[in-house]
Amino acid sequence: MLHQKKSTVKTACVEAFPLAIAIAAYGMSYGVLAMQVNFSLLTTVAMSVFVFSGSAQLVTVAMLAGGAGLTSVLLTVILLNLRNLLYGAALAEGIEPAKKWTRLLAFGVTDEPFVLASARFKKVGPDPTYFAVVAAIFYIAWIFASFFGALIGNQLDPQKWGLDLAFPVTFAALLVPGLKGKPVIGTALTAVILALCLEGFKPGNELTIILTGLLAPLVGLFIHRRTSHA
């Protein structure tokens, strides 16, 4: 049992490390941008500790910089993170053996752990230890990167160095092997089409990612229902 856990921890570290580097670059971008819109160092890091959502944190920073009110920010963040409910439902069986720790592990349900854990659960079945290690690595990487980004503040331009693209590119590379089956492919294609159309209609529209994230999965569910009853 001990040998198996050591093997699981090692596997989790090896598989999480490359993405953790991308997450760190993304976290630095958040830290820099947060300081540029006059967040304090404490507020910047505390948000990473208690929120732990790159998309939500960057959207918050961007909206506040644009003069948005707190109500608008809160509503946008809630809509943006509704996908985590679907992630949690999909991962529930895989982390359920943790029992009393299950609720704590739920805090780590984000995009990156979902991708790695889903692949792991399909391969070996429920494995809360793997999920816990992966989520912890990403959590620590995000917090320290946010802190470092906040420290360097205005001395670095994330867009100039391409730090803002590090995570999306790496995440896309992880998703490509999982594009199998009509529902998944249908969801991905719908998301691409919606994003392109919305950006073409109004570039930089903050609702693009929200509407795409809400509508594209519905197409996937519809295709899944049609194929399962065929």
JOHU-V773868 format. One record per pair of residues at least 4 apart in sequence whose C-alpha atoms are under 8 Angstrom apart, sorted by the first residue. I is the first residue (numbers start at 0). J is the second residue. Records with the same first field share a line. If there is no record, write none. Layout:
# JOHU-V773868
I: J / J
This chain:
# JOHU-V773868
0: 4
1: 5
2: 6
3: 7
4: 8 / 128
5: 9
6: 10
7: 11 / 128 / 129
8: 12 / 128 / 129 / 132
9: 13
10: 14 / 129
11: 15 / 129 / 130 / 132 / 133
12: 16 / 132 / 133 / 136
13: 17
14: 18 / 115
15: 19 / 115 / 133 / 136 / 137
16: 20 / 136
17: 21
18: 22 / 111 / 166 / 169 / 170
19: 23 / 136 / 137 / 140
20: 24 / 140
21: 25 / 165 / 166 / 169
22: 26 / 137 / 140 / 141 / 165 / 166
23: 27 / 140 / 141 / 143 / 144 / 145
24: 28 / 144 / 162 / 163 / 165 / 166
25: 29 / 53 / 144 / 162 / 163 / 164 / 165 / 166
26: 30 / 53 / 140 / 141 / 142 / 144 / 145 / 148
27: 31 / 144 / 145 / 146 / 147 / 148 / 149 / 157 / 162
28: 32 / 145 / 148 / 157 / 162 / 163
29: 33 / 53 / 56 / 57 / 145 / 148
30: 34 / 43 / 44 / 144 / 145 / 146 / 147 / 148 / 149 / 150 / 152
31: 35 / 145 / 148 / 149 / 150 / 151 / 152 / 153 / 155 / 156 / 157
32: 36 / 60 / 152
33: 37 / 38 / 43 / 60 / 149
34: 38 / 39 / 40 / 43 / 149 / 152 / 153
35: 152 / 153
36: 60 / 63 / 64
38: 42 / 43
39: 43
40: 44 / 146 / 149 / 150
41: 45
42: 46
43: 47 / 145 / 146 / 149
44: 48 / 142 / 145 / 146 / 149
45: 49
46: 50 / 51 / 56
47: 51 / 52 / 56 / 141 / 142 / 145
48: 142
50: 56
51: 56 / 138 / 141
52: 56 / 109
53: 57
54: 58 / 79
55: 59 / 76 / 79 / 80
56: 60
57: 61
58: 62 / 72 / 76
59: 63 / 72 / 76
60: 64
61: 65
62: 66 / 67 / 72
63: 67 / 68 / 69 / 72
67: 71 / 72
68: 72
69: 73
70: 74
71: 75
72: 76
73: 77
74: 78
75: 79 / 209
76: 80
77: 81
78: 209
79: 208 / 209 / 212
80: 84
81: 85
82: 86 / 212 / 213
83: 87 / 108 / 109 / 110
84: 88
85: 89
86: 90 / 108 / 109 / 110 / 113
87: 91 / 105 / 108
90: 94 / 113 / 116 / 117
91: 95
92: 96 / 125
93: 120 / 124 / 125 / 126 / 127
94: 101 / 104 / 125 / 126 / 127 / 130
95: 101 / 125 / 127
96: 101 / 125 / 126 / 127
97: 101 / 127
100: 104
101: 105
102: 106
103: 107
104: 108 / 130 / 131
107: 112 / 131 / 134 / 135 / 138
108: 112 / 113 / 134
109: 113
110: 114
111: 115 / 170
112: 116 / 130 / 133 / 134 / 137
113: 117
114: 118 / 173 / 174
115: 119
116: 120 / 129 / 130
117: 121
118: 122
119: 123 / 124 / 126
120: 124 / 125 / 126
126: 130
127: 131
128: 132
129: 133
130: 134
131: 135
132: 136
133: 137
134: 138
135: 139
136: 140
137: 141
138: 142
139: 143
140: 144
141: 145
142: 146
143: 147
144: 148
145: 149
146: 150
147: 151
148: 152
151: 155
156: 160
157: 161 / 162 / 163
158: 162 / 163
161: 165
162: 166
163: 167
164: 168
165: 169
166: 170
167: 171
168: 172
169: 173
170: 174
171: 175
172: 176
173: 177
174: 178
178: 183 / 184 / 187
179: 183 / 184
180: 184
181: 185 / 219 / 222 / 223
182: 186 / 218 / 219 / 220 / 221 / 222 / 223
183: 187 / 219
184: 188 / 219
185: 189 / 218 / 219 / 222
186: 190 / 215 / 216 / 217 / 218 / 219
187: 191 / 215
188: 192
189: 193 / 215 / 218
190: 194 / 211 / 212 / 214 / 215
191: 195
192: 196
193: 197 / 207 / 211 / 215
194: 198 / 207 / 208 / 211
195: 199
196: 200
197: 201 / 202 / 204 / 207
198: 202 / 203 / 204 / 207
205: 209
206: 210
207: 211
208: 212
209: 213
210: 214
211: 215
212: 216
213: 217
214: 218
215: 219
216: 220
217: 221
218: 222
219: 223
220: 224
221: 225
222: 226
223: 227
224: 228
225: 229
